[in-house]
Amino acid sequence: MNQEHLIVMANQIGEFFASMPDHDEALASVANHIRRYWEPRMRRAILAALDEPDAAASMEPIVREALTRSREALTPAAAV
């Protein structure tokens, strides 16, 4: 999974929802989109990127905040 490509995609999602007048709703929308449409491997990779300072620095602020706030909901369940 190409981490840079995932960050670009997440930033595009963030830029789309950033125009919403309600900031909390925008954050929830970013997280909800990633939770609903990204497969578990993609979500694991973007959350891992959040923990890497250089990768996190390349994320839009709205994306960093949405991932941080919704980390638990975005973390895929462990395979049984």
C-alpha positions as CSV (number, residue, x, y, z in Angstrom):
1,M,0.0,0.0,0.0
2,N,1.5,3.3,-1.1
3,Q,1.4,5.6,1.9
4,E,1.9,8.8,-0.1
5,H,-1.1,7.9,-2.3
6,L,-3.3,7.3,0.7
7,I,-2.4,10.6,2.1
8,V,-3.1,12.3,-1.2
9,M,-6.6,10.6,-1.3
10,A,-7.3,11.5,2.4
11,N,-6.3,15.1,1.7
12,Q,-8.7,15.3,-1.2
13,I,-11.5,14.0,1.0
14,G,-10.5,16.6,3.6
15,E,-10.5,19.4,1.1
16,F,-13.9,18.4,0.0
17,F,-15.5,18.4,3.5
18,A,-13.5,21.4,4.7
19,S,-16.0,23.7,3.0
20,M,-18.7,22.6,5.4
21,P,-19.7,25.5,7.8
22,D,-19.8,23.2,10.8
23,H,-16.2,22.1,11.6
24,D,-17.3,19.1,13.8
25,E,-19.6,17.9,11.1
26,A,-16.7,18.2,8.6
27,L,-14.4,16.1,10.8
28,A,-17.1,13.5,11.2
29,S,-17.7,13.4,7.5
30,V,-14.0,12.9,6.7
31,A,-13.8,10.0,9.2
32,N,-17.1,8.5,8.1
33,H,-16.1,8.5,4.4
34,I,-12.8,6.8,5.2
35,R,-14.5,4.3,7.5
36,R,-17.2,3.4,5.0
37,Y,-15.2,3.3,1.8
38,W,-11.7,2.4,2.6
39,E,-10.8,-1.3,3.1
40,P,-9.2,-2.3,6.4
41,R,-5.7,-2.4,5.0
42,M,-6.0,1.2,3.8
43,R,-7.3,2.4,7.2
44,R,-4.5,0.6,9.0
45,A,-2.0,2.3,6.7
46,I,-3.3,5.8,7.0
47,L,-3.5,5.4,10.8
48,A,0.1,4.2,10.8
49,A,1.1,7.3,8.8
50,L,-0.6,9.5,11.4
51,D,2.0,8.2,13.9
52,E,5.0,9.1,11.6
53,P,5.8,12.8,12.0
54,D,6.9,13.3,8.4
55,A,3.9,11.6,7.0
56,A,1.5,13.3,9.3
57,A,3.0,16.7,8.4
58,S,1.9,16.1,4.8
59,M,-1.7,15.6,5.8
60,E,-4.2,18.5,5.7
61,P,-5.0,19.7,9.3
62,I,-8.6,18.6,8.9
63,V,-7.5,15.1,8.0
64,R,-5.0,14.8,10.9
65,E,-7.8,16.0,13.3
66,A,-10.4,13.7,11.9
67,L,-8.1,10.7,12.1
68,T,-7.0,11.5,15.6
69,R,-10.6,12.1,16.9
70,S,-12.0,9.0,15.2
71,R,-9.0,6.7,15.5
72,E,-10.9,4.1,17.5
73,A,-13.8,4.0,15.1
74,L,-11.4,3.8,12.1
75,T,-9.3,1.0,13.5
76,P,-10.4,-2.3,11.8
77,A,-11.4,-5.1,14.1
78,A,-8.7,-7.7,14.6
79,A,-9.1,-10.8,12.4
80,V,-10.4,-13.8,14.2
